[in-house]
Amino acid sequence: MENNEEQKDNLGFDSRIPLADLQKAVANIKQELSKVIVGQENFIELLIVSLLVDGHVLIEGVPGVAKTITAKLFAKTLKTDFSRIQFTPDLMPSDILGTSVFNAKTSDFEFKKGPIFSNIILIDEINRAPAKTQAAMFETMEEKQVTMDGTTYPMAAPFMVLATQNPIEQEGTYALPEAQLDRFLFKIKISYPETDEEVMILKTHHQRKGSQPQTMIKEVLNPKELLVFKGQIQEVLVEEKIFKYIAEVVAKTRNHPHLYLGGSPRASIAALNSAKAFAAINGRDFVTPEDVKKAMVPVLNHRVILTPEREMEGMSTENVIQMIMESVEIPR
């Protein structure tokens, strides 16, 4: 395969996969979002990685930390359809999936598609809707199709769900069961900005002079290019020792004294796919242990459960995941 000078990284090697276009597209997305979003580099990178590996993202944070606006602007950088659904306690599955409507002209029922039939779907406050509505949503996420009245309607590619939830206010919410949480590739926790970042947020808001953030963002990636990039990520090399490293870390979550529930094989696959994407966007055609380490916390965050004792002590799942990664020997 043709070598490309732009694909050399600090180690001075040539990639066997032409990743320059992918890196440029990632840089363009980050540049567009930086016009409005201050900081949140890790959040934005995880959104991009999830898009590249066909994953869904659960975004958790208190109100006002730009969860929704970042997700909306991220969708705006893509030349795809976007749909936003506000989950509420009275929301029914048909409000999301669609419903059959009687057509007087044909004397037959026809299916009217709901807002889920889009490319990038933002679900605000996913834990506000009852279990029946959540279940309808997760079937679509896993199988990328909707079955209604015996007919299957496939979702158009790309199909990505960005769901937000507030971890503080629990009144009137329905916690997502573990089996449904497992459908998400990442769980990203958004914290408050640093003081200097908040100063920059105030400045950029002042400089916009009331103009809407969406008007500042350009579309920089189309579905055809995205399909090519996804294919390139599948070609990234993974050595035997990396497979073993991922398996050892996930296996340790299953018998760790601080954890009530560990990661499943789906967690291992998610970590592998994410690590390949991290490698590709950094211009490498092979996965390193650092790529795996970057993926592990957001991949395992929502897939492991602390024991009640550790939860009462104020320990977090991130603490335990870091402990596990430190206890597993890094392959050389």
PEJO-V719053 format. One record per pair of residues at least 12 apart in sequence whose C-alpha atoms are under 6 Angstrom apart, sorted by the first residue. I is the first residue (numbers start at 1). J is the second residue. If there is no record, write none. Layout:
I;J
I;J
//
This chain:
1;16
7;20
7;283
15;285
19;283
23;281
32;217
49;277
52;230
55;185
56;160
56;161
56;184
56;185
57;162
57;184
57;185
57;186
58;163
58;164
58;187
59;163
59;164
59;187
59;188
60;164
60;165
60;166
60;189
61;166
61;189
61;190
62;166
77;218
77;219
77;220
78;219
78;221
78;222
79;219
79;221
79;222
81;118
81;119
82;118
82;119
82;120
82;121
83;121
84;121
84;122
84;123
85;123
86;123
86;124
87;124
87;125
87;126
87;128
87;129
88;128
88;129
89;128
89;129
89;130
92;133
93;133
93;136
96;114
96;115
96;116
97;114
97;116
98;112
98;113
98;114
99;111
99;112
119;158
119;159
120;159
120;160
121;161
122;162
122;163
123;163
124;163
124;164
125;164
125;165
126;165
127;173
127;174
127;175
128;173
128;174
130;174
186;298
186;299
187;298
188;298
233;277
236;285
236;286
237;285
237;286
238;286
238;287
250;263
258;306
258;307
259;305
259;306
259;307
260;305
260;306
260;307
261;304
261;305
262;304
263;303
263;304
271;295
275;291
275;292
278;291
//
